[in-house]
Amino acid sequence: MRAAAQADLFGAVDPVLPPGIALFRGRIPLAESRVLLDDMLTVFAAAPPYRLRMKTGAYVINQLTNCGELGWHSDSQGYRYVDRHPEQGTPWPAIPPRVKAAAIAAARECGVADFDPDACLVNLYAAEGKLNLHQDHDEADFAWPIVSFSFGNDGVFALGGAKRRDPVQGVTLHHGDVMVLHGPGRMLFHGVKKIVPGTAPFQHSAIPANGRLNLTLRRAT
C-alpha cells in the first residue's frame, strides 16, 4: 500500500512514502512518552550506553545500547547480534513491556499480526549525530518488520531505495512518531542526515542534550 502525502503536526507536508513504509505521526502522546522514557532509564542502568567500533576499528559517532534477548553489536568481527552487553558481560535487560506492546500494535496496523520482537536497538544521537545509509540485514528473516520510535529533537531521516545509489528523500521525524519498515520497504536503504536541536517538546535525562533517542525493534532470530 502506497502511503499518501500528509501534513505533520507542524503543518509541513510529508513526501509520498514508498510501499512498505508506514509513518504514524504523533503516535506516542507526550504523557505516555514520558513514561516510556522513564522505562528506558531502567534499561540504561542495566545496560549502559557505549560506543561500538566498526570492523575497520573506527568508533561509531553515536552511543547505543540494547534490550531484549539479543542486541546488535559491531567490532573487528563485524556486525552481528549478541546475547550480552560486550562491556558489562551481562545479559541484556528485557524490552520494557510498554515499548514492546506499542511496537506490536504498530506492526499489526501494517498487516503483520504475529510480530514478536526479541531485540531493541537503542541509538542515542547527540546534536551532531547522524547515521550513514544502510540496510538492516543481520536478522534471520526479513519478513518481519522493523518498528522505529523517535523521541527528543527532530531527526531528518534519509529514505533511499533498494540500491545505495538510488535517490534519497528526507523525512523529518518528530518526538512521538513511529515508523514501520515492512514488506517491500523492509530492505530499503535508510539513515539519519542530521538532528535539529531545539525542537524537543521537553527535556528528559534519557535523551542526550540537544539530541534524539531512537528505538528500533526487530525480530533477530
C-alpha positions as CSV (number, residue, x, y, z in Angstrom):
1,M,0.0,0.0,0.0
2,R,1.4,3.4,-1.0
3,A,1.1,6.0,1.7
4,A,-0.4,9.3,0.7
5,A,1.3,12.6,1.4
6,Q,0.2,14.0,4.8
7,A,0.7,17.1,6.9
8,D,2.8,16.6,10.0
9,L,2.0,18.2,13.4
10,F,3.8,21.4,12.3
11,G,1.9,21.9,9.1
12,A,4.7,20.7,6.8
13,V,3.6,18.2,4.1
14,D,5.5,14.9,4.1
15,P,6.7,13.4,0.8
16,V,4.8,10.5,-0.5
17,L,6.3,7.4,1.0
18,P,7.1,4.2,-0.9
19,P,5.2,1.0,-0.4
20,G,6.2,-0.7,2.9
21,I,7.0,2.5,4.8
22,A,4.3,3.5,7.3
23,L,4.6,6.7,9.3
24,F,2.4,7.2,12.3
25,R,2.7,10.9,13.3
26,G,2.5,11.6,17.0
27,R,1.6,8.0,17.7
28,I,3.1,8.2,21.3
29,P,1.3,11.1,23.2
30,L,3.5,13.3,25.3
31,A,2.4,11.9,28.7
32,E,2.9,8.3,27.5
33,S,6.3,9.2,26.1
34,R,7.5,10.4,29.4
35,V,6.6,7.0,30.9
36,L,8.4,5.2,28.1
37,L,11.5,7.3,28.6
38,D,11.4,6.5,32.3
39,D,11.4,2.9,31.3
40,M,14.5,3.4,29.2
41,L,16.4,4.8,32.3
42,T,15.9,1.4,33.8
43,V,17.4,-0.2,30.7
44,F,20.4,2.2,30.8
45,A,21.1,1.3,34.4
46,A,21.3,-2.4,33.5
47,A,23.0,-1.9,30.1
48,P,24.9,1.4,30.0
49,P,25.1,3.1,26.5
50,Y,28.5,2.7,24.8
51,R,30.3,3.5,21.5
52,L,30.9,0.5,19.4
53,R,33.6,0.1,16.7
54,M,33.2,-0.7,13.1
55,K,35.1,-3.6,11.5
56,T,37.7,-1.0,10.4
57,G,38.4,-0.1,14.0
58,A,36.8,3.4,13.8
59,Y,34.3,4.3,16.5
60,V,30.7,5.0,15.6
61,I,29.7,8.6,16.3
62,N,26.5,7.7,18.3
63,Q,26.2,5.8,21.6
64,L,23.9,2.8,21.7
65,T,22.7,0.0,23.9
66,N,20.2,-2.8,23.6
67,C,17.4,-4.6,25.4
68,G,15.7,-7.9,24.6
69,E,17.0,-11.4,24.2
70,L,19.6,-10.2,21.7
71,G,21.4,-6.9,21.0
72,W,23.0,-5.6,17.8
73,H,26.8,-5.1,18.1
74,S,29.8,-4.4,15.9
75,D,33.6,-4.8,16.4
76,S,36.5,-6.2,14.5
77,Q,34.5,-9.4,13.8
78,G,31.8,-7.4,12.0
79,Y,28.1,-6.8,12.5
80,R,26.0,-9.4,14.5
81,Y,23.6,-9.9,17.3
82,V,25.0,-10.9,20.8
83,D,23.2,-12.1,23.9
84,R,25.0,-9.8,26.4
85,H,26.5,-6.4,26.9
86,P,30.0,-6.5,25.5
87,E,31.5,-4.3,28.2
88,Q,29.4,-5.4,31.2
89,G,29.3,-9.1,30.3
90,T,25.7,-9.3,31.5
91,P,22.6,-10.3,29.6
92,W,20.6,-7.5,28.0
93,P,17.6,-6.3,30.1
94,A,14.2,-7.2,28.8
95,I,12.4,-4.9,26.4
96,P,10.1,-2.7,28.5
97,P,6.5,-4.1,28.2
98,R,5.0,-0.8,27.2
99,V,7.6,-0.4,24.4
100,K,7.1,-3.9,23.1
101,A,3.3,-3.6,23.2
102,A,3.4,-0.3,21.2
103,A,5.6,-1.9,18.5
104,I,3.4,-5.0,18.2
105,A,0.4,-2.7,17.8
106,A,2.1,-0.6,15.1
107,A,3.1,-3.8,13.2
108,R,-0.4,-5.1,13.4
109,E,-1.7,-2.0,11.8
110,C,0.6,-2.7,8.9
111,G,-0.8,-6.2,8.4
112,V,1.8,-8.1,10.4
113,A,-0.2,-9.9,13.1
114,D,2.4,-12.1,14.7
115,F,5.4,-9.7,15.2
116,D,7.1,-10.6,18.5
117,P,10.4,-8.6,18.7
118,D,13.3,-10.1,20.5
119,A,15.7,-7.2,20.1
120,C,15.5,-3.5,20.6
121,L,18.4,-1.3,19.4
122,V,18.7,2.0,21.3
123,N,20.5,4.7,19.5
124,L,21.4,7.9,21.3
125,Y,22.1,10.8,19.0
126,A,23.9,13.9,20.3
127,A,23.3,17.2,18.5
128,E,25.9,16.3,15.8
129,G,24.7,12.7,15.5
130,K,24.0,11.0,12.2
131,L,23.8,7.6,10.6
132,N,25.0,6.7,7.2
133,L,22.8,5.0,4.6
134,H,22.5,1.2,5.3
135,Q,20.2,-1.8,5.2
136,D,19.3,-3.8,8.2
137,H,20.3,-7.3,7.1
138,D,21.7,-9.0,10.2
139,E,18.3,-10.5,11.1
140,A,17.4,-14.1,10.2
141,D,14.1,-13.4,8.5
142,F,13.4,-10.2,6.6
143,A,9.7,-11.0,6.5
144,W,9.5,-9.4,10.0
145,P,9.2,-5.6,10.1
146,I,11.4,-3.0,11.8
147,V,9.5,-0.6,14.1
148,S,11.2,2.7,15.0
149,F,10.3,5.1,17.7
150,S,11.6,8.7,17.8
151,F,11.9,10.8,21.0
152,G,13.5,14.2,21.7
153,N,14.7,16.6,19.0
154,D,13.7,16.2,15.4
155,G,15.8,13.9,13.2
156,V,15.9,14.2,9.4
157,F,15.5,10.6,8.3
158,A,17.1,9.7,5.0
159,L,15.0,7.2,3.0
160,G,16.5,5.7,-0.1
161,G,15.7,2.8,-2.4
162,A,16.7,-0.8,-2.9
163,K,20.2,0.2,-4.1
164,R,22.6,2.5,-2.3
165,R,22.8,4.9,-5.3
166,D,19.0,5.3,-5.6
167,P,17.6,8.8,-4.9
168,V,17.1,9.7,-1.2
169,Q,14.3,11.7,0.3
170,G,14.4,13.4,3.7
171,V,11.5,12.8,6.2
172,T,11.6,14.8,9.4
173,L,10.7,12.6,12.4
174,H,9.4,14.3,15.5
175,H,9.1,13.3,19.1
176,G,6.4,10.5,19.4
177,D,6.5,9.5,15.7
178,V,6.6,5.8,14.9
179,M,7.8,4.4,11.6
180,V,7.4,0.8,10.3
181,L,9.6,-0.7,7.6
182,H,7.8,-3.8,6.3
183,G,7.2,-5.8,3.2
184,P,8.7,-4.1,0.2
185,G,10.0,-1.3,2.4
186,R,11.9,-3.6,4.8
187,M,15.2,-3.6,2.9
188,L,15.3,0.0,1.6
189,F,18.4,1.9,2.4
190,H,17.9,4.4,5.2
191,G,19.8,6.6,7.7
192,V,19.8,9.8,9.6
193,K,21.0,13.0,7.9
194,K,21.0,15.3,10.9
195,I,19.5,16.2,14.3
196,V,17.6,19.5,14.7
197,P,18.4,20.9,18.2
198,G,15.8,23.0,20.0
199,T,12.8,21.0,18.6
200,A,12.2,18.6,21.5
201,P,8.9,19.2,23.4
202,F,10.5,18.6,26.8
203,Q,13.8,17.6,28.3
204,H,14.4,14.1,29.7
205,S,17.5,12.5,31.1
206,A,17.1,9.5,28.8
207,I,17.7,11.8,25.8
208,P,21.1,13.3,25.1
209,A,21.3,17.1,25.4
210,N,20.1,18.7,22.2
211,G,19.8,15.2,20.8
212,R,17.5,12.4,20.0
213,L,16.7,8.9,21.2
214,N,15.7,6.2,18.7
215,L,14.4,2.7,19.4
216,T,14.2,0.1,16.7
217,L,12.5,-3.1,17.5
218,R,13.3,-6.2,15.4
219,R,12.9,-9.9,15.3
220,A,16.6,-11.0,15.1
221,T,16.0,-14.8,15.1
